[in-house]
Amino acid sequence: MSRNHDRPAGFRSPLEAYAPQMREADPTLGRQACREVWLAHGLIVFNPAHFGWASAERMKQLAEEHYGKRREDEA
């Protein structure tokens, strides 16, 4: 008798334990992780995809001012 009812009976794989790690990332979890890092450690993690164009551009300018241009952006 199968312990898990959402898969066919008798199906076994050595990769079964890794299946939860193979799913697509949830973008809302990224925002939550950034928030937790900010609150716990005072570090700011920006993902421009989380913001509108104007805010993303300001973040990019700030990063370039402090760290220099990225190789992909210099071309």
LUMLUMDREN-2810 file (N, C-alpha, C; in Angstrom, 1 decimal):
<atoms>
<atom><aa>M</aa><ch>A</ch><at>N</at><xx>0.8</xx><yy>-1.2</yy><zz>0.0</zz></atom>
<atom><aa>M</aa><ch>A</ch><at>CA</at><xx>0.0</xx><yy>0.0</yy><zz>0.0</zz></atom>
<atom><aa>M</aa><ch>A</ch><at>C</at><xx>0.9</xx><yy>1.2</yy><zz>0.0</zz></atom>
<atom><aa>S</aa><ch>A</ch><at>N</at><xx>0.6</xx><yy>2.2</yy><zz>-0.9</zz></atom>
<atom><aa>S</aa><ch>A</ch><at>CA</at><xx>1.4</xx><yy>3.4</yy><zz>-1.0</zz></atom>
<atom><aa>S</aa><ch>A</ch><at>C</at><xx>1.1</xx><yy>4.4</yy><zz>0.1</zz></atom>
<atom><aa>R</aa><ch>A</ch><at>N</at><xx>2.2</xx><yy>5.0</yy><zz>0.6</zz></atom>
<atom><aa>R</aa><ch>A</ch><at>CA</at><xx>2.0</xx><yy>6.0</yy><zz>1.7</zz></atom>
<atom><aa>R</aa><ch>A</ch><at>C</at><xx>1.6</xx><yy>7.4</yy><zz>1.1</zz></atom>
<atom><aa>N</aa><ch>A</ch><at>N</at><xx>1.9</xx><yy>7.7</yy><zz>-0.1</zz></atom>
<atom><aa>N</aa><ch>A</ch><at>CA</at><xx>1.6</xx><yy>8.9</yy><zz>-0.7</zz></atom>
<atom><aa>N</aa><ch>A</ch><at>C</at><xx>0.5</xx><yy>8.7</yy><zz>-1.8</zz></atom>
<atom><aa>H</aa><ch>A</ch><at>N</at><xx>-0.7</xx><yy>9.3</yy><zz>-1.7</zz></atom>
<atom><aa>H</aa><ch>A</ch><at>CA</at><xx>-1.8</xx><yy>9.0</yy><zz>-2.6</zz></atom>
<atom><aa>H</aa><ch>A</ch><at>C</at><xx>-1.7</xx><yy>9.8</yy><zz>-3.9</zz></atom>
<atom><aa>D</aa><ch>A</ch><at>N</at><xx>-0.8</xx><yy>10.8</yy><zz>-4.0</zz></atom>
<atom><aa>D</aa><ch>A</ch><at>CA</at><xx>-0.8</xx><yy>11.6</yy><zz>-5.2</zz></atom>
<atom><aa>D</aa><ch>A</ch><at>C</at><xx>0.1</xx><yy>11.1</yy><zz>-6.3</zz></atom>
<atom><aa>R</aa><ch>A</ch><at>N</at><xx>0.6</xx><yy>9.9</yy><zz>-6.2</zz></atom>
<atom><aa>R</aa><ch>A</ch><at>CA</at><xx>1.5</xx><yy>9.3</yy><zz>-7.2</zz></atom>
<atom><aa>R</aa><ch>A</ch><at>C</at><xx>1.0</xx><yy>7.9</yy><zz>-7.5</zz></atom>
<atom><aa>P</aa><ch>A</ch><at>N</at><xx>1.3</xx><yy>7.3</yy><zz>-8.6</zz></atom>
<atom><aa>P</aa><ch>A</ch><at>CA</at><xx>0.9</xx><yy>5.9</yy><zz>-8.9</zz></atom>
<atom><aa>P</aa><ch>A</ch><at>C</at><xx>1.5</xx><yy>5.0</yy><zz>-7.9</zz></atom>
<atom><aa>A</aa><ch>A</ch><at>N</at><xx>0.8</xx><yy>3.9</yy><zz>-7.6</zz></atom>
<atom><aa>A</aa><ch>A</ch><at>CA</at><xx>1.2</xx><yy>2.9</yy><zz>-6.7</zz></atom>
<atom><aa>A</aa><ch>A</ch><at>C</at><xx>2.5</xx><yy>2.2</yy><zz>-7.3</zz></atom>
<atom><aa>G</aa><ch>A</ch><at>N</at><xx>3.5</xx><yy>2.0</yy><zz>-6.5</zz></atom>
<atom><aa>G</aa><ch>A</ch><at>CA</at><xx>4.7</xx><yy>1.3</yy><zz>-6.9</zz></atom>
<atom><aa>G</aa><ch>A</ch><at>C</at><xx>5.7</xx><yy>2.2</yy><zz>-7.5</zz></atom>
<atom><aa>F</aa><ch>A</ch><at>N</at><xx>5.4</xx><yy>3.5</yy><zz>-7.7</zz></atom>
<atom><aa>F</aa><ch>A</ch><at>CA</at><xx>6.4</xx><yy>4.4</yy><zz>-8.3</zz></atom>
<atom><aa>F</aa><ch>A</ch><at>C</at><xx>7.4</xx><yy>4.8</yy><zz>-7.3</zz></atom>
<atom><aa>R</aa><ch>A</ch><at>N</at><xx>8.7</xx><yy>4.5</yy><zz>-7.6</zz></atom>
<atom><aa>R</aa><ch>A</ch><at>CA</at><xx>9.8</xx><yy>4.9</yy><zz>-6.7</zz></atom>
<atom><aa>R</aa><ch>A</ch><at>C</at><xx>10.9</xx><yy>5.5</yy><zz>-7.6</zz></atom>
<atom><aa>S</aa><ch>A</ch><at>N</at><xx>11.6</xx><yy>6.4</yy><zz>-7.0</zz></atom>
<atom><aa>S</aa><ch>A</ch><at>CA</at><xx>12.7</xx><yy>7.0</yy><zz>-7.7</zz></atom>
<atom><aa>S</aa><ch>A</ch><at>C</at><xx>13.8</xx><yy>7.5</yy><zz>-6.7</zz></atom>
<atom><aa>P</aa><ch>A</ch><at>N</at><xx>15.0</xx><yy>7.3</yy><zz>-7.1</zz></atom>
<atom><aa>P</aa><ch>A</ch><at>CA</at><xx>16.1</xx><yy>7.8</yy><zz>-6.2</zz></atom>
<atom><aa>P</aa><ch>A</ch><at>C</at><xx>16.1</xx><yy>9.3</yy><zz>-6.1</zz></atom>
<atom><aa>L</aa><ch>A</ch><at>N</at><xx>15.4</xx><yy>10.0</yy><zz>-7.0</zz></atom>
<atom><aa>L</aa><ch>A</ch><at>CA</at><xx>15.4</xx><yy>11.5</yy><zz>-6.9</zz></atom>
<atom><aa>L</aa><ch>A</ch><at>C</at><xx>14.2</xx><yy>12.0</yy><zz>-6.2</zz></atom>
<atom><aa>E</aa><ch>A</ch><at>N</at><xx>13.4</xx><yy>11.1</yy><zz>-5.6</zz></atom>
<atom><aa>E</aa><ch>A</ch><at>CA</at><xx>12.2</xx><yy>11.5</yy><zz>-4.9</zz></atom>
<atom><aa>E</aa><ch>A</ch><at>C</at><xx>12.4</xx><yy>12.5</yy><zz>-3.8</zz></atom>
<atom><aa>A</aa><ch>A</ch><at>N</at><xx>13.5</xx><yy>12.4</yy><zz>-3.1</zz></atom>
<atom><aa>A</aa><ch>A</ch><at>CA</at><xx>13.7</xx><yy>13.3</yy><zz>-2.0</zz></atom>
<atom><aa>A</aa><ch>A</ch><at>C</at><xx>14.1</xx><yy>14.7</yy><zz>-2.5</zz></atom>
<atom><aa>Y</aa><ch>A</ch><at>N</at><xx>14.5</xx><yy>14.8</yy><zz>-3.7</zz></atom>
<atom><aa>Y</aa><ch>A</ch><at>CA</at><xx>14.9</xx><yy>16.1</yy><zz>-4.3</zz></atom>
<atom><aa>Y</aa><ch>A</ch><at>C</at><xx>13.7</xx><yy>16.8</yy><zz>-5.0</zz></atom>
<atom><aa>A</aa><ch>A</ch><at>N</at><xx>12.6</xx><yy>16.2</yy><zz>-5.2</zz></atom>
<atom><aa>A</aa><ch>A</ch><at>CA</at><xx>11.5</xx><yy>16.7</yy><zz>-6.0</zz></atom>
<atom><aa>A</aa><ch>A</ch><at>C</at><xx>11.1</xx><yy>18.1</yy><zz>-5.5</zz></atom>
<atom><aa>P</aa><ch>A</ch><at>N</at><xx>10.9</xx><yy>18.3</yy><zz>-4.2</zz></atom>
<atom><aa>P</aa><ch>A</ch><at>CA</at><xx>10.5</xx><yy>19.7</yy><zz>-3.7</zz></atom>
<atom><aa>P</aa><ch>A</ch><at>C</at><xx>11.5</xx><yy>20.8</yy><zz>-4.1</zz></atom>
<atom><aa>Q</aa><ch>A</ch><at>N</at><xx>12.7</xx><yy>20.5</yy><zz>-4.2</zz></atom>
<atom><aa>Q</aa><ch>A</ch><at>CA</at><xx>13.7</xx><yy>21.5</yy><zz>-4.6</zz></atom>
<atom><aa>Q</aa><ch>A</ch><at>C</at><xx>13.8</xx><yy>21.8</yy><zz>-6.1</zz></atom>
<atom><aa>M</aa><ch>A</ch><at>N</at><xx>13.1</xx><yy>21.0</yy><zz>-6.9</zz></atom>
<atom><aa>M</aa><ch>A</ch><at>CA</at><xx>13.1</xx><yy>21.1</yy><zz>-8.3</zz></atom>
<atom><aa>M</aa><ch>A</ch><at>C</at><xx>12.0</xx><yy>22.0</yy><zz>-8.9</zz></atom>
<atom><aa>R</aa><ch>A</ch><at>N</at><xx>11.2</xx><yy>22.5</yy><zz>-8.0</zz></atom>
<atom><aa>R</aa><ch>A</ch><at>CA</at><xx>10.1</xx><yy>23.3</yy><zz>-8.5</zz></atom>
<atom><aa>R</aa><ch>A</ch><at>C</at><xx>10.5</xx><yy>24.8</yy><zz>-8.8</zz></atom>
<atom><aa>E</aa><ch>A</ch><at>N</at><xx>9.7</xx><yy>25.5</yy><zz>-9.6</zz></atom>
<atom><aa>E</aa><ch>A</ch><at>CA</at><xx>10.0</xx><yy>26.9</yy><zz>-9.9</zz></atom>
<atom><aa>E</aa><ch>A</ch><at>C</at><xx>10.0</xx><yy>27.7</yy><zz>-8.6</zz></atom>
<atom><aa>A</aa><ch>A</ch><at>N</at><xx>10.8</xx><yy>28.7</yy><zz>-8.5</zz></atom>
<atom><aa>A</aa><ch>A</ch><at>CA</at><xx>10.9</xx><yy>29.6</yy><zz>-7.4</zz></atom>
<atom><aa>A</aa><ch>A</ch><at>C</at><xx>9.6</xx><yy>30.5</yy><zz>-7.4</zz></atom>
<atom><aa>D</aa><ch>A</ch><at>N</at><xx>9.1</xx><yy>30.8</yy><zz>-6.2</zz></atom>
<atom><aa>D</aa><ch>A</ch><at>CA</at><xx>8.0</xx><yy>31.7</yy><zz>-6.0</zz></atom>
<atom><aa>D</aa><ch>A</ch><at>C</at><xx>8.5</xx><yy>33.1</yy><zz>-5.8</zz></atom>
<atom><aa>P</aa><ch>A</ch><at>N</at><xx>8.2</xx><yy>34.0</yy><zz>-6.7</zz></atom>
<atom><aa>P</aa><ch>A</ch><at>CA</at><xx>8.8</xx><yy>35.4</yy><zz>-6.6</zz></atom>
<atom><aa>P</aa><ch>A</ch><at>C</at><xx>8.4</xx><yy>36.1</yy><zz>-5.3</zz></atom>
<atom><aa>T</aa><ch>A</ch><at>N</at><xx>7.2</xx><yy>35.8</yy><zz>-4.7</zz></atom>
<atom><aa>T</aa><ch>A</ch><at>CA</at><xx>6.9</xx><yy>36.4</yy><zz>-3.5</zz></atom>
<atom><aa>T</aa><ch>A</ch><at>C</at><xx>7.8</xx><yy>36.0</yy><zz>-2.3</zz></atom>
<atom><aa>L</aa><ch>A</ch><at>N</at><xx>8.3</xx><yy>34.8</yy><zz>-2.4</zz></atom>
<atom><aa>L</aa><ch>A</ch><at>CA</at><xx>9.3</xx><yy>34.3</yy><zz>-1.4</zz></atom>
<atom><aa>L</aa><ch>A</ch><at>C</at><xx>10.6</xx><yy>35.2</yy><zz>-1.4</zz></atom>
<atom><aa>G</aa><ch>A</ch><at>N</at><xx>11.0</xx><yy>35.6</yy><zz>-2.6</zz></atom>
<atom><aa>G</aa><ch>A</ch><at>CA</at><xx>12.1</xx><yy>36.4</yy><zz>-2.8</zz></atom>
<atom><aa>G</aa><ch>A</ch><at>C</at><xx>12.0</xx><yy>37.8</yy><zz>-2.1</zz></atom>
<atom><aa>R</aa><ch>A</ch><at>N</at><xx>10.8</xx><yy>38.4</yy><zz>-2.3</zz></atom>
<atom><aa>R</aa><ch>A</ch><at>CA</at><xx>10.5</xx><yy>39.7</yy><zz>-1.6</zz></atom>
<atom><aa>R</aa><ch>A</ch><at>C</at><xx>10.5</xx><yy>39.5</yy><zz>-0.1</zz></atom>
<atom><aa>Q</aa><ch>A</ch><at>N</at><xx>9.9</xx><yy>38.4</yy><zz>0.4</zz></atom>
<atom><aa>Q</aa><ch>A</ch><at>CA</at><xx>9.9</xx><yy>38.1</yy><zz>1.8</zz></atom>
<atom><aa>Q</aa><ch>A</ch><at>C</at><xx>11.3</xx><yy>37.9</yy><zz>2.3</zz></atom>
<atom><aa>A</aa><ch>A</ch><at>N</at><xx>12.1</xx><yy>37.2</yy><zz>1.6</zz></atom>
<atom><aa>A</aa><ch>A</ch><at>CA</at><xx>13.5</xx><yy>37.0</yy><zz>2.0</zz></atom>
<atom><aa>A</aa><ch>A</ch><at>C</at><xx>14.3</xx><yy>38.3</yy><zz>2.1</zz></atom>
<atom><aa>C</aa><ch>A</ch><at>N</at><xx>14.1</xx><yy>39.2</yy><zz>1.1</zz></atom>
<atom><aa>C</aa><ch>A</ch><at>CA</at><xx>14.7</xx><yy>40.5</yy><zz>1.1</zz></atom>
<atom><aa>C</aa><ch>A</ch><at>C</at><xx>14.3</xx><yy>41.3</yy><zz>2.4</zz></atom>
<atom><aa>R</aa><ch>A</ch><at>N</at><xx>13.0</xx><yy>41.3</yy><zz>2.7</zz></atom>
<atom><aa>R</aa><ch>A</ch><at>CA</at><xx>12.5</xx><yy>42.0</yy><zz>3.8</zz></atom>
<atom><aa>R</aa><ch>A</ch><at>C</at><xx>13.1</xx><yy>41.4</yy><zz>5.1</zz></atom>
<atom><aa>E</aa><ch>A</ch><at>N</at><xx>13.2</xx><yy>40.1</yy><zz>5.2</zz></atom>
<atom><aa>E</aa><ch>A</ch><at>CA</at><xx>13.8</xx><yy>39.5</yy><zz>6.5</zz></atom>
<atom><aa>E</aa><ch>A</ch><at>C</at><xx>15.2</xx><yy>39.9</yy><zz>6.6</zz></atom>
<atom><aa>V</aa><ch>A</ch><at>N</at><xx>16.0</xx><yy>39.9</yy><zz>5.5</zz></atom>
<atom><aa>V</aa><ch>A</ch><at>CA</at><xx>17.4</xx><yy>40.3</yy><zz>5.6</zz></atom>
<atom><aa>V</aa><ch>A</ch><at>C</at><xx>17.5</xx><yy>41.7</yy><zz>6.1</zz></atom>
<atom><aa>W</aa><ch>A</ch><at>N</at><xx>16.7</xx><yy>42.6</yy><zz>5.6</zz></atom>
<atom><aa>W</aa><ch>A</ch><at>CA</at><xx>16.7</xx><yy>44.0</yy><zz>6.0</zz></atom>
<atom><aa>W</aa><ch>A</ch><at>C</at><xx>16.4</xx><yy>44.1</yy><zz>7.4</zz></atom>
<atom><aa>L</aa><ch>A</ch><at>N</at><xx>15.3</xx><yy>43.5</yy><zz>7.9</zz></atom>
<atom><aa>L</aa><ch>A</ch><at>CA</at><xx>14.9</xx><yy>43.6</yy><zz>9.3</zz></atom>
<atom><aa>L</aa><ch>A</ch><at>C</at><xx>15.9</xx><yy>43.0</yy><zz>10.3</zz></atom>
<atom><aa>A</aa><ch>A</ch><at>N</at><xx>16.4</xx><yy>41.9</yy><zz>9.9</zz></atom>
<atom><aa>A</aa><ch>A</ch><at>CA</at><xx>17.3</xx><yy>41.2</yy><zz>10.8</zz></atom>
<atom><aa>A</aa><ch>A</ch><at>C</at><xx>18.8</xx><yy>41.7</yy><zz>10.8</zz></atom>
<atom><aa>H</aa><ch>A</ch><at>N</at><xx>19.3</xx><yy>42.1</yy><zz>9.6</zz></atom>
<atom><aa>H</aa><ch>A</ch><at>CA</at><xx>20.7</xx><yy>42.4</yy><zz>9.5</zz></atom>
<atom><aa>H</aa><ch>A</ch><at>C</at><xx>21.0</xx><yy>43.8</yy><zz>9.0</zz></atom>
<atom><aa>G</aa><ch>A</ch><at>N</at><xx>20.0</xx><yy>44.5</yy><zz>8.6</zz></atom>
<atom><aa>G</aa><ch>A</ch><at>CA</at><xx>20.2</xx><yy>45.9</yy><zz>8.1</zz></atom>
<atom><aa>G</aa><ch>A</ch><at>C</at><xx>20.8</xx><yy>45.9</yy><zz>6.7</zz></atom>
<atom><aa>L</aa><ch>A</ch><at>N</at><xx>20.7</xx><yy>44.8</yy><zz>6.0</zz></atom>
<atom><aa>L</aa><ch>A</ch><at>CA</at><xx>21.3</xx><yy>44.7</yy><zz>4.6</zz></atom>
<atom><aa>L</aa><ch>A</ch><at>C</at><xx>20.2</xx><yy>44.9</yy><zz>3.6</zz></atom>
<atom><aa>I</aa><ch>A</ch><at>N</at><xx>20.5</xx><yy>45.7</yy><zz>2.5</zz></atom>
<atom><aa>I</aa><ch>A</ch><at>CA</at><xx>19.5</xx><yy>45.9</yy><zz>1.5</zz></atom>
<atom><aa>I</aa><ch>A</ch><at>C</at><xx>19.8</xx><yy>45.1</yy><zz>0.3</zz></atom>
<atom><aa>V</aa><ch>A</ch><at>N</at><xx>18.8</xx><yy>44.3</yy><zz>-0.1</zz></atom>
<atom><aa>V</aa><ch>A</ch><at>CA</at><xx>18.9</xx><yy>43.4</yy><zz>-1.3</zz></atom>
<atom><aa>V</aa><ch>A</ch><at>C</at><xx>17.9</xx><yy>43.9</yy><zz>-2.3</zz></atom>
<atom><aa>F</aa><ch>A</ch><at>N</at><xx>18.3</xx><yy>44.4</yy><zz>-3.4</zz></atom>
<atom><aa>F</aa><ch>A</ch><at>CA</at><xx>17.4</xx><yy>45.0</yy><zz>-4.4</zz></atom>
<atom><aa>F</aa><ch>A</ch><at>C</at><xx>17.2</xx><yy>44.0</yy><zz>-5.6</zz></atom>
<atom><aa>N</aa><ch>A</ch><at>N</at><xx>16.0</xx><yy>43.7</yy><zz>-5.9</zz></atom>
<atom><aa>N</aa><ch>A</ch><at>CA</at><xx>15.7</xx><yy>43.0</yy><zz>-7.2</zz></atom>
<atom><aa>N</aa><ch>A</ch><at>C</at><xx>14.9</xx><yy>44.0</yy><zz>-8.0</zz></atom>
<atom><aa>P</aa><ch>A</ch><at>N</at><xx>15.5</xx><yy>44.5</yy><zz>-9.1</zz></atom>
<atom><aa>P</aa><ch>A</ch><at>CA</at><xx>14.8</xx><yy>45.5</yy><zz>-9.9</zz></atom>
<atom><aa>P</aa><ch>A</ch><at>C</at><xx>13.4</xx><yy>45.0</yy><zz>-10.4</zz></atom>
<atom><aa>A</aa><ch>A</ch><at>N</at><xx>13.2</xx><yy>43.7</yy><zz>-10.5</zz></atom>
<atom><aa>A</aa><ch>A</ch><at>CA</at><xx>12.0</xx><yy>43.1</yy><zz>-11.0</zz></atom>
<atom><aa>A</aa><ch>A</ch><at>C</at><xx>10.8</xx><yy>43.4</yy><zz>-10.0</zz></atom>
<atom><aa>H</aa><ch>A</ch><at>N</at><xx>11.2</xx><yy>43.7</yy><zz>-8.8</zz></atom>
<atom><aa>H</aa><ch>A</ch><at>CA</at><xx>10.1</xx><yy>44.0</yy><zz>-7.8</zz></atom>
<atom><aa>H</aa><ch>A</ch><at>C</at><xx>9.6</xx><yy>45.4</yy><zz>-7.8</zz></atom>
<atom><aa>F</aa><ch>A</ch><at>N</at><xx>10.2</xx><yy>46.2</yy><zz>-8.6</zz></atom>
<atom><aa>F</aa><ch>A</ch><at>CA</at><xx>9.9</xx><yy>47.7</yy><zz>-8.6</zz></atom>
<atom><aa>F</aa><ch>A</ch><at>C</at><xx>9.5</xx><yy>48.2</yy><zz>-10.0</zz></atom>
<atom><aa>G</aa><ch>A</ch><at>N</at><xx>8.9</xx><yy>49.3</yy><zz>-10.0</zz></atom>
<atom><aa>G</aa><ch>A</ch><at>CA</at><xx>8.6</xx><yy>50.0</yy><zz>-11.3</zz></atom>
<atom><aa>G</aa><ch>A</ch><at>C</at><xx>9.9</xx><yy>50.5</yy><zz>-12.0</zz></atom>
<atom><aa>W</aa><ch>A</ch><at>N</at><xx>9.8</xx><yy>51.0</yy><zz>-13.2</zz></atom>
<atom><aa>W</aa><ch>A</ch><at>CA</at><xx>11.0</xx><yy>51.4</yy><zz>-13.9</zz></atom>
<atom><aa>W</aa><ch>A</ch><at>C</at><xx>11.8</xx><yy>52.5</yy><zz>-13.2</zz></atom>
<atom><aa>A</aa><ch>A</ch><at>N</at><xx>11.1</xx><yy>53.5</yy><zz>-12.7</zz></atom>
<atom><aa>A</aa><ch>A</ch><at>CA</at><xx>11.8</xx><yy>54.6</yy><zz>-12.1</zz></atom>
<atom><aa>A</aa><ch>A</ch><at>C</at><xx>12.6</xx><yy>54.2</yy><zz>-10.9</zz></atom>
<atom><aa>S</aa><ch>A</ch><at>N</at><xx>12.0</xx><yy>53.4</yy><zz>-10.0</zz></atom>
<atom><aa>S</aa><ch>A</ch><at>CA</at><xx>12.7</xx><yy>53.0</yy><zz>-8.8</zz></atom>
<atom><aa>S</aa><ch>A</ch><at>C</at><xx>13.8</xx><yy>52.0</yy><zz>-9.2</zz></atom>
<atom><aa>A</aa><ch>A</ch><at>N</at><xx>13.6</xx><yy>51.1</yy><zz>-10.2</zz></atom>
<atom><aa>A</aa><ch>A</ch><at>CA</at><xx>14.7</xx><yy>50.2</yy><zz>-10.6</zz></atom>
<atom><aa>A</aa><ch>A</ch><at>C</at><xx>15.9</xx><yy>51.0</yy><zz>-11.1</zz></atom>
<atom><aa>E</aa><ch>A</ch><at>N</at><xx>15.6</xx><yy>52.1</yy><zz>-11.9</zz></atom>
<atom><aa>E</aa><ch>A</ch><at>CA</at><xx>16.7</xx><yy>52.9</yy><zz>-12.5</zz></atom>
<atom><aa>E</aa><ch>A</ch><at>C</at><xx>17.4</xx><yy>53.6</yy><zz>-11.4</zz></atom>
<atom><aa>R</aa><ch>A</ch><at>N</at><xx>16.8</xx><yy>54.1</yy><zz>-10.4</zz></atom>
<atom><aa>R</aa><ch>A</ch><at>CA</at><xx>17.4</xx><yy>54.8</yy><zz>-9.2</zz></atom>
<atom><aa>R</aa><ch>A</ch><at>C</at><xx>18.3</xx><yy>53.8</yy><zz>-8.5</zz></atom>
<atom><aa>M</aa><ch>A</ch><at>N</at><xx>17.8</xx><yy>52.5</yy><zz>-8.3</zz></atom>
<atom><aa>M</aa><ch>A</ch><at>CA</at><xx>18.7</xx><yy>51.5</yy><zz>-7.6</zz></atom>
<atom><aa>M</aa><ch>A</ch><at>C</at><xx>19.9</xx><yy>51.2</yy><zz>-8.4</zz></atom>
<atom><aa>K</aa><ch>A</ch><at>N</at><xx>19.7</xx><yy>51.1</yy><zz>-9.8</zz></atom>
<atom><aa>K</aa><ch>A</ch><at>CA</at><xx>20.8</xx><yy>50.8</yy><zz>-10.6</zz></atom>
<atom><aa>K</aa><ch>A</ch><at>C</at><xx>21.9</xx><yy>51.9</yy><zz>-10.6</zz></atom>
<atom><aa>Q</aa><ch>A</ch><at>N</at><xx>21.4</xx><yy>53.2</yy><zz>-10.6</zz></atom>
<atom><aa>Q</aa><ch>A</ch><at>CA</at><xx>22.4</xx><yy>54.3</yy><zz>-10.5</zz></atom>
<atom><aa>Q</aa><ch>A</ch><at>C</at><xx>23.1</xx><yy>54.3</yy><zz>-9.2</zz></atom>
<atom><aa>L</aa><ch>A</ch><at>N</at><xx>22.4</xx><yy>54.0</yy><zz>-8.1</zz></atom>
<atom><aa>L</aa><ch>A</ch><at>CA</at><xx>23.1</xx><yy>53.9</yy><zz>-6.8</zz></atom>
<atom><aa>L</aa><ch>A</ch><at>C</at><xx>24.1</xx><yy>52.8</yy><zz>-6.7</zz></atom>
<atom><aa>A</aa><ch>A</ch><at>N</at><xx>23.8</xx><yy>51.6</yy><zz>-7.3</zz></atom>
<atom><aa>A</aa><ch>A</ch><at>CA</at><xx>24.7</xx><yy>50.5</yy><zz>-7.3</zz></atom>
<atom><aa>A</aa><ch>A</ch><at>C</at><xx>26.0</xx><yy>50.9</yy><zz>-8.2</zz></atom>
<atom><aa>E</aa><ch>A</ch><at>N</at><xx>25.7</xx><yy>51.5</yy><zz>-9.3</zz></atom>
<atom><aa>E</aa><ch>A</ch><at>CA</at><xx>26.9</xx><yy>51.9</yy><zz>-10.2</zz></atom>
<atom><aa>E</aa><ch>A</ch><at>C</at><xx>27.8</xx><yy>52.9</yy><zz>-9.5</zz></atom>
<atom><aa>E</aa><ch>A</ch><at>N</at><xx>27.1</xx><yy>53.8</yy><zz>-8.7</zz></atom>
<atom><aa>E</aa><ch>A</ch><at>CA</at><xx>27.9</xx><yy>54.8</yy><zz>-8.0</zz></atom>
<atom><aa>E</aa><ch>A</ch><at>C</at><xx>28.8</xx><yy>54.2</yy><zz>-7.0</zz></atom>
<atom><aa>H</aa><ch>A</ch><at>N</at><xx>28.4</xx><yy>53.2</yy><zz>-6.3</zz></atom>
<atom><aa>H</aa><ch>A</ch><at>CA</at><xx>29.1</xx><yy>52.6</yy><zz>-5.2</zz></atom>
<atom><aa>H</aa><ch>A</ch><at>C</at><xx>30.0</xx><yy>51.4</yy><zz>-5.7</zz></atom>
<atom><aa>Y</aa><ch>A</ch><at>N</at><xx>29.6</xx><yy>50.7</yy><zz>-6.7</zz></atom>
<atom><aa>Y</aa><ch>A</ch><at>CA</at><xx>30.3</xx><yy>49.5</yy><zz>-7.1</zz></atom>
<atom><aa>Y</aa><ch>A</ch><at>C</at><xx>30.8</xx><yy>49.5</yy><zz>-8.5</zz></atom>
<atom><aa>G</aa><ch>A</ch><at>N</at><xx>30.5</xx><yy>50.4</yy><zz>-9.3</zz></atom>
<atom><aa>G</aa><ch>A</ch><at>CA</at><xx>30.9</xx><yy>50.5</yy><zz>-10.7</zz></atom>
<atom><aa>G</aa><ch>A</ch><at>C</at><xx>29.9</xx><yy>49.8</yy><zz>-11.6</zz></atom>
<atom><aa>K</aa><ch>A</ch><at>N</at><xx>30.1</xx><yy>49.9</yy><zz>-12.9</zz></atom>
<atom><aa>K</aa><ch>A</ch><at>CA</at><xx>29.2</xx><yy>49.3</yy><zz>-13.9</zz></atom>
<atom><aa>K</aa><ch>A</ch><at>C</at><xx>29.5</xx><yy>47.8</yy><zz>-14.0</zz></atom>
<atom><aa>R</aa><ch>A</ch><at>N</at><xx>28.4</xx><yy>47.1</yy><zz>-14.3</zz></atom>
<atom><aa>R</aa><ch>A</ch><at>CA</at><xx>28.6</xx><yy>45.7</yy><zz>-14.5</zz></atom>
<atom><aa>R</aa><ch>A</ch><at>C</at><xx>29.1</xx><yy>45.4</yy><zz>-15.9</zz></atom>
<atom><aa>R</aa><ch>A</ch><at>N</at><xx>29.7</xx><yy>44.3</yy><zz>-16.2</zz></atom>
<atom><aa>R</aa><ch>A</ch><at>CA</at><xx>30.3</xx><yy>44.0</yy><zz>-17.5</zz></atom>
<atom><aa>R</aa><ch>A</ch><at>C</at><xx>29.2</xx><yy>44.0</yy><zz>-18.6</zz></atom>
<atom><aa>E</aa><ch>A</ch><at>N</at><xx>28.0</xx><yy>43.4</yy><zz>-18.2</zz></atom>
<atom><aa>E</aa><ch>A</ch><at>CA</at><xx>26.9</xx><yy>43.3</yy><zz>-19.2</zz></atom>
<atom><aa>E</aa><ch>A</ch><at>C</at><xx>26.4</xx><yy>44.7</yy><zz>-19.6</zz></atom>
<atom><aa>D</aa><ch>A</ch><at>N</at><xx>26.5</xx><yy>45.7</yy><zz>-18.7</zz></atom>
<atom><aa>D</aa><ch>A</ch><at>CA</at><xx>26.0</xx><yy>47.0</yy><zz>-18.9</zz></atom>
<atom><aa>D</aa><ch>A</ch><at>C</at><xx>27.0</xx><yy>47.9</yy><zz>-19.7</zz></atom>
<atom><aa>E</aa><ch>A</ch><at>N</at><xx>28.2</xx><yy>47.5</yy><zz>-19.7</zz></atom>
<atom><aa>E</aa><ch>A</ch><at>CA</at><xx>29.3</xx><yy>48.4</yy><zz>-20.4</zz></atom>
<atom><aa>E</aa><ch>A</ch><at>C</at><xx>29.2</xx><yy>48.2</yy><zz>-21.9</zz></atom>
<atom><aa>A</aa><ch>A</ch><at>N</at><xx>28.7</xx><yy>47.2</yy><zz>-22.4</zz></atom>
<atom><aa>A</aa><ch>A</ch><at>CA</at><xx>28.7</xx><yy>46.9</yy><zz>-23.9</zz></atom>
<atom><aa>A</aa><ch>A</ch><at>C</at><xx>27.9</xx><yy>47.9</yy><zz>-24.7</zz></atom>
</atoms>
